[in-house]
Each structure stands twice: as C-alpha cells, then as structure tokens.
Amino acid sequence: MPPTFRWIQSLCFAAALATPFWLQAGTTLSGQKTTVPVEEAPGVCESIFDLPTLYKSKDNPVIQKFRIIGRYHGQYYSLDSNQGGNADWENRRSRIGAEAELFHDFTLSFNFNLDLENNGGRFFEDLEDLTLTWKASKEFKLSLGKLKIPITQEGRTSSNKILTFERSRIVGIAVPEKTGGAIAAYEKDGWIAELGAYSNTVDEDWSYPTFDGGFSLFGSIARKSDDLGIVRLEYLYSSTDAADNSTKGYEHVVSAVYENRWDKLGFVANAVGASGGEGGGDVFGIILMPSYDFTERLQGVVRYQFGTSNDGDGYSLASRYDTTADRLRSASGDDYQAVYAGLNYYVCGHHLKFMTGVEYVQFDQDTGDTYEGWTWLSGVRLYF
C-alpha cells in the first residue's frame, strides 16, 4: 500500500474507534445551527468541500463546472457468533473520478474503483460508473451510461447517504449491480415516473458495459406529498442468459416503498420480492427503518430485516461479515432476521460522517443449524 494511503487508513481507523466516545451534541464548524443530516454545512465545511471544484463559470456556454469527485469509506468490524468470529479493518469503498456540467443542461461523471490494498493488481481497479444526464426541463431528465438500476429504497440511495453501514440482505440478494443502460424520469404535481432499459453484462476485467447477454426493463411510479411522504412501486424484469453477470438471476423483482419524515423522526418501510429465473427459489424480504435526530449532528438509526425463501437454500448470509465466521457451517438457508442499531455523527453532513453500530443476525441454515451472530462496526464515510 502506498505510504499516503496507509496514513489515511490509520487516521480513519483511529477516528472510527474513537467515535463512540465523542459522539455528542454540537454546532457546525462555523458556529451556526443546522438540521441533521446537513448536506452542505456553511463556513469551513462548505469551503473545504468546494476545493475539488477546479473550474466554475455560468457564463461559459460549453462548460459551466468541472470538479474532481471521489469517496473513501472505511470500517472496522468485529464478529462474534455461535459459529466463530472474525475482526478486521476494511477499505470498503475507494473511488476517484470527475464531473462536468456542460451546455447548461448536461452532466457527465465517472468513477474508478481504487485498489488501496495493493493486492498485486492495478491501482485503478475498474470502472464503477459512467453517466451522462440530460435535464431537458424542470420535469424531465434522461440518464445513460453505466449506472445503477434504482430499485428498492436502499438500492437507489447512494452509499454516501445510506444510514447504515451495509444495505439490507434482500437488497444484496435481489438487486442487480451497476450496468449499462438508460433511464428516463418525469416528475410533475407530486407524481414521479421512471422507465429504464439495461444490458445484463459488463466486461470481466474493467467492468465497462457490454451487450453479450440478456437485458432488463425497469419501471416505477411514485406519489410524493408533504402529508403522505413518498409511496413508490417498482418493478424489474430481467431476461435470463448464461452470459449475464450483473443481475442476480431473478426474472422478476418487485418493490413497494414507503418513506416519510416528521420533524426529527424519519421512517422507511420496504417490501421486496424476487422470483423466476435460473436456480434457487423465490425470495421475499421486509425492511423497517426508523431514524431519529437526537441533536443537530447526532442521529440514531434502527433497522429490522426479515427475509425468507420457499427453497431450503434460497436465502444466504451476507459476505459482510457473517460469512467470515471461522467455523461457519453454511452460508445458505431460508429464514433470516436481523436487527441493527447505530449512531451517525455528521461533521459536514454526508460529506464527512462517523458511524458506529451493532447488528444481530439469526439465520436458519440448510444444514439444520441456526446461525446467531453479533457484529460491531465503527467507521468513516467521506465523499467530495
């Protein structure tokens, strides 16, 4: 690992371990009060996170803004289960790229994943995303490139802004990886509609989009209001092809989302089902996630998950971090439950936050055993 990145990892590791001890009420670095989560805190935070903007001019007809973008997510985990344990620091996400605003209506951005572990491969590991977005009007926008399929609440939310360390298990099981495609969105009078089409394959080496397998079609309809919050129905159809490597093998994925916020209290409910395709059984999951802003910077989050499959080995444990147990009997099974409780401390909104939390998992394995594990996590989320 290069010395610079080793220094960054050590600093983040120390800060992450200290998180539980200094999480407390506070004001912004400029002394002004804000509401959690603060997306763009004034003063020092705003100045620091504006530094990657290398060019900005509204008068230029071609390029209005150019900035370097990136993120670093690092976390320490400690797993203790009835089938063994494990503990380590993980450089969860390390990315660098650029973003440009062009011709007043277009935004072009890309990110590469970085190999900070120096595992013998290249430093620029592969392409994470490449997106061109055309905002044709206040109501309509079109995006194309390598991008995510925005199904489930956690699936459509950036990893920079999710409130837990990891997305729910049903999301990992059913939601495809980023892939090549296009999606159009239209919003007017509280209604939001989305339609997208995608390829199901990416290059095995650099992960850029290819068209060597099947395809996916996505659609969603949502209603948004001050009283109702957001209610969204989502559907994804994927053809099945032996060459597909960005989908999870299901032909149909359906998601129903409810999301609302009442002053300091937030709440998300999401039901997800996936069926069809090759191998494995149908799966179903429920996610319930309330959050509460204790102060202007300190936020508490609780998440409950239930998942099941009609096949004895159709559900699975997460690679982060239950499958790292050193005496794990099986990662496959059917009935899954998990409860997460954590704290988030927003230094500069989602741009810089420290997180700590604990998750309990109970899982009925296909060996007839029941896995029970506790995982404590503490880490840092940084993006610019």
C-alpha positions as a Markdown table, in Angstrom:
| # | Residue | x | y | z |
|---|---|---|---|---|
| 1 | Met | 0.0 | 0.0 | 0.0 |
| 2 | Pro | 1.4 | 3.5 | -0.8 |
| 3 | Pro | 2.5 | 5.4 | 2.3 |
| 4 | Thr | 0.0 | 8.2 | 1.8 |
| 5 | Phe | -2.9 | 5.7 | 1.8 |
| 6 | Arg | -1.5 | 3.8 | 4.7 |
| 7 | Trp | -1.5 | 7.1 | 6.7 |
| 8 | Ile | -5.1 | 7.9 | 5.6 |
| 9 | Gln | -6.2 | 4.4 | 6.6 |
| 10 | Ser | -4.5 | 4.7 | 10.1 |
| 11 | Leu | -6.1 | 8.1 | 10.7 |
| 12 | Cys | -9.6 | 6.9 | 9.7 |
| 13 | Phe | -9.1 | 3.7 | 11.8 |
| 14 | Ala | -8.2 | 5.8 | 14.9 |
| 15 | Ala | -11.1 | 8.2 | 14.4 |
| 16 | Ala | -13.6 | 5.3 | 13.8 |
| 17 | Leu | -12.5 | 3.6 | 17.0 |
| 18 | Ala | -13.0 | 6.9 | 18.9 |
| 19 | Thr | -16.4 | 7.5 | 17.5 |
| 20 | Pro | -18.5 | 6.1 | 20.4 |
| 21 | Phe | -16.6 | 8.3 | 22.9 |
| 22 | Trp | -17.0 | 11.7 | 21.3 |
| 23 | Leu | -20.5 | 11.4 | 19.8 |
| 24 | Gln | -22.2 | 14.3 | 21.4 |
| 25 | Ala | -24.2 | 17.5 | 20.7 |
| 26 | Gly | -22.5 | 20.3 | 18.8 |
| 27 | Thr | -22.8 | 23.1 | 16.3 |
| 28 | Thr | -21.4 | 23.5 | 12.9 |
| 29 | Leu | -17.7 | 24.4 | 12.5 |
| 30 | Ser | -18.9 | 27.9 | 11.7 |
| 31 | Gly | -21.0 | 28.1 | 14.8 |
| 32 | Gln | -24.3 | 28.1 | 13.0 |
| 33 | Lys | -27.1 | 25.6 | 13.8 |
| 34 | Thr | -28.2 | 23.1 | 11.2 |
| 35 | Thr | -30.6 | 20.3 | 10.8 |
| 36 | Val | -29.4 | 16.7 | 10.6 |
| 37 | Pro | -28.4 | 15.5 | 8.2 |
| 38 | Val | -26.6 | 18.6 | 6.9 |
| 39 | Glu | -25.9 | 18.3 | 3.2 |
| 40 | Glu | -23.9 | 21.4 | 2.9 |
| 41 | Ala | -22.9 | 22.9 | 6.2 |
| 42 | Pro | -21.9 | 26.6 | 6.0 |
| 43 | Gly | -18.5 | 28.0 | 6.6 |
| 44 | Val | -15.5 | 25.7 | 6.9 |
| 45 | Cys | -17.2 | 22.6 | 5.6 |
| 46 | Glu | -18.5 | 24.4 | 2.5 |
| 47 | Ser | -15.1 | 25.9 | 1.8 |
| 48 | Ile | -13.3 | 22.6 | 2.2 |
| 49 | Phe | -15.6 | 20.5 | 0.0 |
| 50 | Asp | -15.6 | 23.2 | -2.7 |
| 51 | Leu | -11.8 | 22.7 | -3.1 |
| 52 | Pro | -12.2 | 19.9 | -5.7 |
| 53 | Thr | -14.1 | 22.3 | -8.0 |
| 54 | Leu | -11.4 | 23.3 | -10.4 |
| 55 | Tyr | -13.5 | 25.4 | -12.7 |
| 56 | Lys | -16.8 | 27.2 | -12.4 |
| 57 | Ser | -18.4 | 29.8 | -14.7 |
| 58 | Lys | -22.1 | 30.3 | -15.6 |
| 59 | Asp | -21.1 | 32.5 | -18.5 |
| 60 | Asn | -19.2 | 29.8 | -20.4 |
| 61 | Pro | -21.6 | 28.3 | -22.9 |
| 62 | Val | -19.7 | 25.0 | -23.1 |
| 63 | Ile | -18.5 | 24.0 | -19.7 |
| 64 | Gln | -20.1 | 25.6 | -16.5 |
| 65 | Lys | -18.3 | 23.5 | -13.9 |
| 66 | Phe | -15.6 | 20.9 | -13.6 |
| 67 | Arg | -14.7 | 19.1 | -10.4 |
| 68 | Ile | -12.8 | 16.1 | -9.0 |
| 69 | Ile | -15.1 | 13.6 | -7.2 |
| 70 | Gly | -14.4 | 10.7 | -5.0 |
| 71 | Arg | -15.1 | 8.8 | -1.8 |
| 72 | Tyr | -13.5 | 6.8 | 0.9 |
| 73 | His | -15.5 | 4.5 | 3.1 |
| 74 | Gly | -13.5 | 2.6 | 5.8 |
| 75 | Gln | -14.8 | 0.5 | 8.6 |
| 76 | Tyr | -13.7 | -1.8 | 11.4 |
| 77 | Tyr | -15.8 | -4.9 | 12.2 |
| 78 | Ser | -15.8 | -7.4 | 15.0 |
| 79 | Leu | -17.9 | -10.5 | 14.5 |
| 80 | Asp | -18.8 | -12.9 | 17.4 |
| 81 | Ser | -21.2 | -15.8 | 16.6 |
| 82 | Asn | -22.0 | -19.3 | 17.7 |
| 83 | Gln | -20.0 | -20.5 | 14.7 |
| 84 | Gly | -16.9 | -18.5 | 15.2 |
| 85 | Gly | -15.8 | -14.9 | 14.8 |
| 86 | Asn | -13.5 | -12.5 | 12.9 |
| 87 | Ala | -12.3 | -8.9 | 13.1 |
| 88 | Asp | -10.5 | -6.6 | 10.7 |
| 89 | Trp | -10.4 | -3.2 | 9.1 |
| 90 | Glu | -11.8 | -2.9 | 5.6 |
| 91 | Asn | -11.3 | -0.2 | 3.0 |
| 92 | Arg | -14.9 | -0.6 | 1.9 |
| 93 | Arg | -15.1 | 1.8 | -1.0 |
| 94 | Ser | -12.3 | 3.9 | -2.5 |
| 95 | Arg | -13.2 | 5.8 | -5.7 |
| 96 | Ile | -11.9 | 8.7 | -7.7 |
| 97 | Gly | -13.4 | 10.4 | -10.8 |
| 98 | Ala | -14.6 | 13.7 | -12.3 |
| 99 | Glu | -17.8 | 15.5 | -13.0 |
| 100 | Ala | -18.5 | 18.2 | -15.6 |
| 101 | Glu | -21.6 | 20.4 | -16.2 |
| 102 | Leu | -21.9 | 21.0 | -19.9 |
| 103 | Phe | -24.1 | 23.2 | -22.2 |
| 104 | His | -26.2 | 24.2 | -19.1 |
| 105 | Asp | -28.4 | 21.0 | -19.5 |
| 106 | Phe | -25.9 | 18.1 | -19.3 |
| 107 | Thr | -23.9 | 16.5 | -16.6 |
| 108 | Leu | -21.1 | 14.0 | -17.3 |
| 109 | Ser | -19.5 | 12.0 | -14.5 |
| 110 | Phe | -17.4 | 8.9 | -13.9 |
| 111 | Asn | -15.7 | 7.0 | -11.1 |
| 112 | Phe | -13.0 | 4.4 | -10.9 |
| 113 | Asn | -12.6 | 2.0 | -8.0 |
| 114 | Leu | -9.1 | 2.1 | -6.5 |
| 115 | Asp | -7.1 | -0.8 | -5.1 |
| 116 | Leu | -5.7 | 0.6 | -1.8 |
| 117 | Glu | -4.7 | -2.8 | -0.6 |
| 118 | Asn | -2.1 | -3.2 | -3.3 |
| 119 | Asn | -3.2 | -6.8 | -4.0 |
| 120 | Gly | -1.0 | -7.2 | -7.0 |
| 121 | Gly | -3.4 | -5.7 | -9.5 |
| 122 | Arg | -3.6 | -2.3 | -10.9 |
| 123 | Phe | -4.2 | 0.8 | -8.7 |
| 124 | Phe | -7.2 | 1.8 | -10.9 |
| 125 | Glu | -9.1 | -1.4 | -10.4 |
| 126 | Asp | -12.2 | -1.0 | -12.7 |
| 127 | Leu | -14.9 | 1.3 | -13.8 |
| 128 | Glu | -17.6 | 1.9 | -11.1 |
| 129 | Asp | -19.9 | 4.2 | -13.1 |
| 130 | Leu | -20.0 | 6.5 | -16.2 |
| 131 | Thr | -23.2 | 8.6 | -16.6 |
| 132 | Leu | -24.4 | 11.3 | -18.9 |
| 133 | Thr | -27.5 | 13.1 | -17.7 |
| 134 | Trp | -29.6 | 15.5 | -19.8 |
| 135 | Lys | -32.0 | 17.6 | -17.8 |
| 136 | Ala | -34.3 | 18.7 | -20.6 |
| 137 | Ser | -36.7 | 20.6 | -18.3 |
| 138 | Lys | -37.7 | 21.0 | -14.7 |
| 139 | Glu | -39.9 | 17.9 | -15.1 |
| 140 | Phe | -37.9 | 15.6 | -17.4 |
| 141 | Lys | -34.4 | 14.1 | -17.3 |
| 142 | Leu | -32.6 | 11.3 | -19.2 |
| 143 | Ser | -29.5 | 9.4 | -18.0 |
| 144 | Leu | -27.4 | 6.9 | -19.8 |
| 145 | Gly | -24.2 | 5.0 | -19.4 |
| 146 | Lys | -23.1 | 2.6 | -16.7 |
| 147 | Leu | -25.4 | 3.3 | -13.8 |
| 148 | Lys | -27.5 | 1.7 | -11.1 |
| 149 | Ile | -31.0 | 0.3 | -11.5 |
| 150 | Pro | -32.9 | 2.3 | -8.9 |
| 151 | Ile | -35.0 | -0.4 | -7.3 |
| 152 | Thr | -35.6 | -0.6 | -3.5 |
| 153 | Gln | -35.1 | 2.4 | -1.2 |
| 154 | Glu | -31.6 | 1.4 | -0.2 |
| 155 | Gly | -30.7 | 0.4 | -3.7 |
| 156 | Arg | -31.5 | 3.8 | -5.2 |
| 157 | Thr | -29.8 | 5.6 | -2.4 |
| 158 | Ser | -26.1 | 6.4 | -2.8 |
| 159 | Ser | -23.7 | 4.6 | -0.5 |
| 160 | Asn | -22.6 | 8.0 | 0.6 |
| 161 | Lys | -26.0 | 8.7 | 2.1 |
| 162 | Ile | -27.3 | 5.3 | 3.4 |
| 163 | Leu | -27.9 | 5.5 | 7.2 |
| 164 | Thr | -26.4 | 2.0 | 8.0 |
| 165 | Phe | -23.0 | 0.5 | 7.1 |
| 166 | Glu | -24.4 | -2.0 | 4.7 |
| 167 | Arg | -27.7 | -2.3 | 2.7 |
| 168 | Ser | -30.2 | -4.9 | 3.8 |
| 169 | Arg | -29.7 | -8.5 | 2.8 |
| 170 | Ile | -32.7 | -8.8 | 0.5 |
| 171 | Val | -31.2 | -5.8 | -1.5 |
| 172 | Gly | -27.9 | -7.7 | -1.9 |
| 173 | Ile | -29.7 | -10.9 | -3.0 |
| 174 | Ala | -32.2 | -9.4 | -5.5 |
| 175 | Val | -30.9 | -6.0 | -6.8 |
| 176 | Pro | -28.5 | -6.1 | -9.8 |
| 177 | Glu | -25.1 | -4.4 | -9.9 |
| 178 | Lys | -24.5 | -1.2 | -11.9 |
| 179 | Thr | -24.6 | -1.9 | -15.6 |
| 180 | Gly | -25.1 | -0.2 | -19.0 |
| 181 | Gly | -28.4 | 1.3 | -19.8 |
| 182 | Ala | -30.6 | 4.3 | -19.9 |
| 183 | Ile | -33.4 | 5.6 | -17.7 |
| 184 | Ala | -35.9 | 8.5 | -18.1 |
| 185 | Ala | -37.6 | 10.2 | -15.2 |
| 186 | Tyr | -40.6 | 12.6 | -15.3 |
| 187 | Glu | -41.9 | 14.5 | -12.2 |
| 188 | Lys | -44.9 | 16.8 | -12.0 |
| 189 | Asp | -47.6 | 17.7 | -9.4 |
| 190 | Gly | -46.2 | 15.2 | -6.9 |
| 191 | Trp | -46.1 | 12.2 | -9.3 |
| 192 | Ile | -42.8 | 10.6 | -10.4 |
| 193 | Ala | -42.5 | 8.1 | -13.2 |
| 194 | Glu | -39.3 | 6.2 | -14.3 |
| 195 | Leu | -38.7 | 3.9 | -17.2 |
| 196 | Gly | -35.3 | 2.2 | -17.9 |
| 197 | Ala | -33.7 | -0.4 | -20.1 |
| 198 | Tyr | -30.4 | -2.1 | -19.4 |
| 199 | Ser | -27.8 | -4.7 | -20.5 |
| 200 | Asn | -27.2 | -7.6 | -18.2 |
| 201 | Thr | -23.4 | -7.9 | -18.8 |
| 202 | Val | -20.2 | -6.0 | -18.0 |
| 203 | Asp | -16.6 | -6.6 | -19.0 |
| 204 | Glu | -15.0 | -9.2 | -16.7 |
| 205 | Asp | -11.8 | -7.1 | -16.5 |
| 206 | Trp | -12.6 | -3.3 | -16.5 |
| 207 | Ser | -16.4 | -3.7 | -15.8 |
| 208 | Tyr | -17.5 | -1.4 | -18.6 |
| 209 | Pro | -20.9 | -2.2 | -20.1 |
| 210 | Thr | -21.2 | -4.9 | -22.8 |
| 211 | Phe | -24.1 | -6.4 | -24.7 |
| 212 | Asp | -23.2 | -10.1 | -24.6 |
| 213 | Gly | -26.2 | -11.4 | -22.7 |
| 214 | Gly | -29.7 | -10.6 | -21.7 |
| 215 | Phe | -31.5 | -7.3 | -20.9 |
| 216 | Ser | -33.5 | -5.8 | -18.1 |
| 217 | Leu | -36.5 | -3.4 | -18.1 |
| 218 | Phe | -37.4 | -1.2 | -15.2 |
| 219 | Gly | -40.4 | 0.9 | -14.3 |
| 220 | Ser | -41.6 | 2.8 | -11.2 |
| 221 | Ile | -44.4 | 5.1 | -10.2 |
| 222 | Ala | -44.3 | 7.2 | -7.1 |
| 223 | Arg | -46.5 | 9.7 | -5.3 |
| 224 | Lys | -44.9 | 12.4 | -3.1 |
| 225 | Ser | -46.7 | 14.9 | -0.8 |
| 226 | Asp | -45.9 | 16.8 | 2.4 |
| 227 | Asp | -48.5 | 14.8 | 4.3 |
| 228 | Leu | -48.2 | 11.4 | 2.7 |
| 229 | Gly | -44.4 | 11.3 | 2.3 |
| 230 | Ile | -43.3 | 9.1 | -0.6 |
| 231 | Val | -45.1 | 5.9 | -1.8 |
| 232 | Arg | -43.3 | 4.1 | -4.6 |
| 233 | Leu | -44.0 | 0.9 | -6.6 |
| 234 | Glu | -41.1 | -0.5 | -8.6 |
| 235 | Tyr | -40.8 | -3.5 | -11.0 |
| 236 | Leu | -37.8 | -5.0 | -12.8 |
| 237 | Tyr | -37.9 | -7.7 | -15.5 |
| 238 | Ser | -34.7 | -9.4 | -16.4 |
| 239 | Ser | -34.3 | -11.9 | -19.2 |
| 240 | Thr | -32.1 | -14.9 | -18.3 |
| 241 | Asp | -29.0 | -15.6 | -20.2 |
| 242 | Ala | -26.0 | -17.8 | -19.3 |
| 243 | Ala | -23.7 | -14.8 | -20.0 |
| 244 | Asp | -25.4 | -12.4 | -17.6 |
| 245 | Asn | -23.0 | -11.2 | -14.8 |
| 246 | Ser | -24.6 | -8.0 | -13.5 |
| 247 | Thr | -28.0 | -9.4 | -12.4 |
| 248 | Lys | -28.8 | -11.8 | -9.5 |
| 249 | Gly | -30.5 | -14.5 | -11.6 |
| 250 | Tyr | -34.2 | -13.5 | -10.9 |
| 251 | Glu | -36.6 | -12.8 | -13.7 |
| 252 | His | -38.9 | -10.6 | -11.7 |
| 253 | Val | -38.2 | -8.2 | -8.8 |
| 254 | Val | -41.0 | -6.1 | -7.2 |
| 255 | Ser | -40.5 | -3.4 | -4.5 |
| 256 | Ala | -43.0 | -1.3 | -2.6 |
| 257 | Val | -41.6 | 1.6 | -0.6 |
| 258 | Tyr | -43.0 | 4.0 | 2.0 |
| 259 | Glu | -40.8 | 6.8 | 3.2 |
| 260 | Asn | -41.7 | 9.8 | 5.4 |
| 261 | Arg | -40.2 | 12.3 | 7.9 |
| 262 | Trp | -41.9 | 14.1 | 10.8 |
| 263 | Asp | -39.6 | 16.8 | 12.2 |
| 264 | Lys | -36.8 | 14.7 | 13.8 |
| 265 | Leu | -38.3 | 11.3 | 13.1 |
| 266 | Gly | -37.7 | 9.5 | 9.8 |
| 267 | Phe | -39.2 | 6.2 | 8.7 |
| 268 | Val | -38.7 | 3.8 | 5.8 |
| 269 | Ala | -40.6 | 0.6 | 5.1 |
| 270 | Asn | -39.8 | -1.6 | 2.1 |
| 271 | Ala | -41.2 | -4.9 | 0.9 |
| 272 | Val | -39.2 | -6.7 | -1.8 |
| 273 | Gly | -39.9 | -9.9 | -3.7 |
| 274 | Ala | -37.9 | -11.7 | -6.4 |
| 275 | Ser | -38.9 | -14.8 | -8.4 |
| 276 | Gly | -38.2 | -16.8 | -11.6 |
| 277 | Gly | -35.0 | -17.2 | -13.4 |
| 278 | Glu | -32.5 | -20.0 | -13.1 |
| 279 | Gly | -31.7 | -21.9 | -9.9 |
| 280 | Gly | -32.7 | -21.1 | -6.3 |
| 281 | Gly | -36.1 | -20.3 | -5.0 |
| 282 | Asp | -38.2 | -17.2 | -4.7 |
| 283 | Val | -37.2 | -14.8 | -2.0 |
| 284 | Phe | -39.1 | -12.2 | 0.0 |
| 285 | Gly | -37.9 | -9.5 | 2.4 |
| 286 | Ile | -39.2 | -6.7 | 4.6 |
| 287 | Ile | -37.2 | -3.7 | 5.8 |
| 288 | Leu | -38.3 | -1.4 | 8.6 |
| 289 | Met | -36.0 | 1.5 | 9.4 |
| 290 | Pro | -36.8 | 4.4 | 11.8 |
| 291 | Ser | -34.3 | 7.1 | 12.5 |
| 292 | Tyr | -34.2 | 10.0 | 15.0 |
| 293 | Asp | -32.2 | 13.2 | 15.2 |
| 294 | Phe | -31.1 | 13.5 | 18.8 |
| 295 | Thr | -29.2 | 16.7 | 18.1 |
| 296 | Glu | -28.4 | 18.8 | 15.1 |
| 297 | Arg | -25.5 | 16.4 | 14.4 |
| 298 | Leu | -26.2 | 13.1 | 16.2 |
| 299 | Gln | -28.6 | 10.7 | 14.6 |
| 300 | Gly | -29.8 | 7.3 | 15.8 |
| 301 | Val | -30.9 | 4.5 | 13.4 |
| 302 | Val | -32.7 | 1.2 | 14.0 |
| 303 | Arg | -33.3 | -1.3 | 11.2 |
| 304 | Tyr | -35.2 | -4.6 | 11.3 |
| 305 | Gln | -35.0 | -7.1 | 8.4 |
| 306 | Phe | -37.0 | -10.3 | 7.8 |
| 307 | Gly | -36.2 | -12.5 | 4.8 |
| 308 | Thr | -37.3 | -15.9 | 3.6 |
| 309 | Ser | -37.2 | -18.2 | 0.6 |
| 310 | Asn | -39.5 | -21.1 | -0.5 |
| 311 | Asp | -36.4 | -23.1 | -1.1 |
| 312 | Gly | -34.3 | -24.6 | 1.7 |
| 313 | Asp | -31.2 | -22.9 | 0.5 |
| 314 | Gly | -32.6 | -19.9 | -1.4 |
| 315 | Tyr | -31.5 | -17.3 | 1.1 |
| 316 | Ser | -28.0 | -16.5 | 2.1 |
| 317 | Leu | -25.9 | -14.8 | 4.7 |
| 318 | Ala | -24.0 | -11.6 | 3.8 |
| 319 | Ser | -20.3 | -11.7 | 2.9 |
| 320 | Arg | -20.0 | -8.6 | 5.2 |
| 321 | Tyr | -19.5 | -10.0 | 7.6 |
| 322 | Asp | -21.3 | -13.1 | 8.7 |
| 323 | Thr | -19.7 | -15.5 | 6.2 |
| 324 | Thr | -16.2 | -14.6 | 7.7 |
| 325 | Ala | -17.0 | -16.6 | 10.8 |
| 326 | Asp | -14.2 | -19.1 | 11.0 |
| 327 | Arg | -16.4 | -22.1 | 11.9 |
| 328 | Leu | -19.4 | -21.3 | 9.6 |
| 329 | Arg | -21.3 | -24.4 | 8.8 |
| 330 | Ser | -23.2 | -23.0 | 5.8 |
| 331 | Ala | -24.0 | -19.6 | 4.2 |
| 332 | Ser | -27.3 | -20.9 | 2.7 |
| 333 | Gly | -30.7 | -21.4 | 4.2 |
| 334 | Asp | -34.2 | -20.0 | 4.2 |
| 335 | Asp | -35.4 | -17.8 | 7.2 |
| 336 | Tyr | -33.4 | -14.7 | 8.1 |
| 337 | Gln | -33.8 | -12.0 | 10.7 |
| 338 | Ala | -31.5 | -9.1 | 11.6 |
| 339 | Val | -31.7 | -6.0 | 13.9 |
| 340 | Tyr | -29.3 | -3.1 | 13.5 |
| 341 | Ala | -28.9 | -0.2 | 15.9 |
| 342 | Gly | -26.4 | 2.6 | 15.3 |
| 343 | Leu | -25.4 | 6.2 | 15.7 |
| 344 | Asn | -24.2 | 8.6 | 12.9 |
| 345 | Tyr | -22.3 | 11.8 | 13.7 |
| 346 | Tyr | -22.4 | 14.4 | 10.9 |
| 347 | Val | -19.3 | 16.5 | 10.8 |
| 348 | Cys | -20.0 | 18.1 | 7.4 |
| 349 | Gly | -23.3 | 16.5 | 6.5 |
| 350 | His | -23.0 | 13.3 | 4.5 |
| 351 | His | -19.7 | 14.6 | 3.1 |
| 352 | Leu | -18.0 | 13.6 | 6.3 |
| 353 | Lys | -19.6 | 11.5 | 9.0 |
| 354 | Phe | -18.6 | 8.9 | 11.6 |
| 355 | Met | -20.7 | 5.9 | 12.2 |
| 356 | Thr | -20.9 | 3.1 | 14.8 |
| 357 | Gly | -23.4 | 0.3 | 15.2 |
| 358 | Val | -24.2 | -3.3 | 16.1 |
| 359 | Glu | -26.2 | -5.9 | 14.2 |
| 360 | Tyr | -27.7 | -9.2 | 15.4 |
| 361 | Val | -28.4 | -11.9 | 12.8 |
| 362 | Gln | -30.4 | -15.1 | 13.2 |
| 363 | Phe | -30.5 | -17.5 | 10.2 |
| 364 | Asp | -31.8 | -21.0 | 9.6 |
| 365 | Gln | -29.2 | -22.8 | 7.7 |
| 366 | Asp | -29.7 | -25.6 | 5.2 |
| 367 | Thr | -27.7 | -27.9 | 7.4 |
| 368 | Gly | -30.4 | -27.8 | 10.1 |
| 369 | Asp | -28.4 | -25.4 | 12.3 |
| 370 | Thr | -29.2 | -21.9 | 13.4 |
| 371 | Tyr | -26.6 | -19.2 | 13.0 |
| 372 | Glu | -26.6 | -16.4 | 15.5 |
| 373 | Gly | -24.1 | -13.6 | 15.3 |
| 374 | Trp | -23.3 | -10.2 | 16.6 |
| 375 | Thr | -21.3 | -7.7 | 14.5 |
| 376 | Trp | -20.0 | -4.4 | 15.9 |
| 377 | Leu | -18.9 | -1.8 | 13.3 |
| 378 | Ser | -17.3 | 1.6 | 13.5 |
| 379 | Gly | -16.1 | 3.7 | 10.6 |
| 380 | Val | -15.9 | 6.8 | 8.5 |
| 381 | Arg | -17.7 | 8.0 | 5.4 |
| 382 | Leu | -16.1 | 10.7 | 3.2 |
| 383 | Tyr | -17.0 | 11.9 | -0.2 |
| 384 | Phe | -16.4 | 15.0 | -2.3 |
